[in-house]
């Protein structure tokens, strides 16, 4: 998200988590699967010394940290794990 810092990305991640948590799937066999999302956040100013690919790689690593920590949360690259903060 261009022009969005870490704080803004965290706010959006929390909105995404809440939106996905509110999804209800009605199945005829009385099973209601739970949908979760894992969000990876990374923030940096891309310039000649780094690449957009570096930023994407950082966000990808953060997403895997969120997944490995139980899913349904976000993680910020190079920061302690965080879950929904309300």
ABEGO torsion letter per residue (X at the ends): XBGBBAAAAAAAAAAAAAAAAABBBBBAAGBBBBBBBBBBBBBBBBBAABBAAAAAAAAAAAAAAAAAAGEGBBBBBGBBBBBBBX
